[in-house]
Amino acid sequence: MKTPVLIMYKGKLPHWRMDNSIYFVTWRLAASQIPLESDERTVVADAIVHFARVRYDLIAYVVMDDHIHVLAVPVEGVCLQEIVHSWKSFTANRLQRNFGRMGPIWQKEYFDRIVRDEEELMEKVNYILNNPARKWPELEEYKWVDCGFPL
């Protein structure tokens, strides 16, 4: 059996890579941007779902008004940096073109973490699913969150 290889590279934040890993990824709007409106959140959510099964297996995601969380497993031959770049680049272009946003849309860096075990996976899934209710306790429904993982 082949031993997994753990690779680390660094931007402002450290990024660890290991084949067949589940990643918890977070990225935020640039400081100069106003919060995402409903239609803008739909653009981001649609982009995340659109590339699923082709470039990664999507476990869960939430698009908040100022940040995004995703749990995903890159398919063989596709690295997480490429996936995050495509999410950010595609959605930034759409938000600029369709909604008139100007300047950088997303912060340059993003946070990622390799999920280490099933307990942590469940913690991250619950964190994603409950993120809207933590921010807006009065909220009864939120359409920019989804989980394809059996709870």
C-alpha positions in Angstrom: 0.0 0.0 0.0 1.3 3.4 -1.0 2.0 5.8 1.9 0.2 9.1 1.5 2.5 12.1 0.8 1.8 15.3 2.6 3.0 18.4 0.8 3.0 22.0 2.2 3.4 25.3 0.4 2.9 28.7 1.8 1.3 32.0 0.7 0.3 34.2 3.6 -1.3 31.0 5.0 0.1 27.5 4.9 -1.6 25.1 2.6 -1.2 21.3 3.0 -1.9 18.8 0.2 -2.5 15.1 0.3 -4.1 12.9 -2.3 -7.7 11.7 -1.6 -8.2 14.1 1.2 -11.3 16.0 2.2 -10.7 19.8 2.4 -12.6 22.4 4.3 -12.1 25.6 2.3 -13.0 29.2 3.3 -12.7 32.4 1.3 -13.9 35.9 1.9 -15.0 39.0 0.0 -12.3 41.6 -0.4 -12.4 44.3 2.3 -13.7 46.9 -0.2 -16.7 44.8 -1.2 -20.2 45.2 0.1 -22.0 42.0 1.2 -23.4 39.7 -1.5 -27.0 40.1 -2.5 -29.3 37.1 -3.0 -28.8 36.9 -6.8 -25.0 37.2 -6.3 -25.1 34.3 -3.8 -26.9 32.2 -6.3 -24.1 32.8 -8.9 -21.5 31.6 -6.4 -23.6 28.6 -5.3 -24.3 27.6 -8.9 -20.6 27.8 -9.8 -19.7 25.5 -6.8 -22.3 23.0 -7.8 -21.5 23.2 -11.6 -18.0 22.0 -11.3 -18.8 19.1 -8.8 -18.2 15.6 -10.0 -16.0 16.8 -12.8 -13.2 18.4 -10.7 -14.2 17.4 -7.2 -16.7 15.5 -5.1 -18.8 18.1 -3.3 -19.8 17.2 0.3 -21.3 20.5 1.5 -21.2 24.2 1.0 -22.6 27.5 2.2 -22.5 30.9 0.5 -22.9 33.6 3.1 -23.1 37.3 2.5 -19.3 37.8 3.0 -17.7 34.4 2.9 -18.0 30.9 1.6 -17.3 27.5 3.1 -16.9 24.3 1.0 -16.1 20.7 1.9 -14.8 18.8 -1.1 -12.5 16.1 -2.3 -10.5 16.9 -5.5 -10.6 14.2 -8.1 -7.4 12.5 -9.1 -5.2 14.8 -11.1 -6.9 18.1 -10.0 -5.3 20.1 -7.3 -7.2 22.2 -4.8 -5.4 25.4 -5.8 -6.8 25.0 -9.3 -10.3 24.4 -8.0 -10.3 27.4 -5.6 -8.8 29.6 -8.4 -11.6 28.6 -10.8 -14.3 29.3 -8.1 -12.9 32.7 -7.3 -12.0 33.7 -10.9 -15.3 32.5 -12.5 -17.5 34.1 -9.8 -15.5 37.3 -9.7 -15.9 37.7 -13.5 -19.7 37.0 -13.3 -20.2 39.3 -10.3 -18.3 42.1 -12.1 -20.1 41.6 -15.5 -23.6 40.9 -14.3 -23.8 43.0 -11.1 -21.4 45.9 -11.8 -19.0 45.1 -9.0 -15.7 46.8 -9.4 -12.1 45.9 -8.2 -11.0 42.7 -6.5 -14.1 40.6 -5.4 -12.3 38.1 -3.2 -9.4 38.3 -0.8 -6.3 36.9 -2.4 -5.8 34.2 0.1 -8.1 31.4 1.3 -8.0 29.0 4.2 -8.0 25.3 3.8 -7.7 22.4 6.2 -7.4 18.7 5.6 -10.2 16.9 7.4 -8.5 14.3 9.5 -11.3 11.9 10.6 -15.0 11.2 10.5 -15.6 13.1 13.8 -14.0 16.3 12.3 -15.9 15.7 9.0 -19.2 15.7 10.9 -18.1 18.8 12.9 -17.3 20.7 9.6 -20.6 19.6 8.0 -22.6 20.8 11.0 -20.6 24.0 11.0 -21.5 24.7 7.4 -25.1 23.7 7.7 -25.6 25.9 10.9 -23.6 28.9 9.7 -26.6 30.9 8.4 -28.6 30.3 11.7 -25.6 31.4 13.8 -25.4 34.7 11.8 -29.2 35.2 11.5 -30.9 33.4 14.4 -34.4 34.4 13.2 -33.8 32.8 9.8 -36.1 29.9 9.1 -34.8 29.0 5.6 -31.6 29.6 3.7 -31.2 28.5 0.1 -27.5 28.9 -0.4 -26.5 25.9 1.7 -26.4 22.2 0.8 -25.1 18.9 1.9 -24.8 15.7 -0.1 -23.5 13.8 2.8 -25.8 11.5 4.8 -26.1 12.8 8.3 
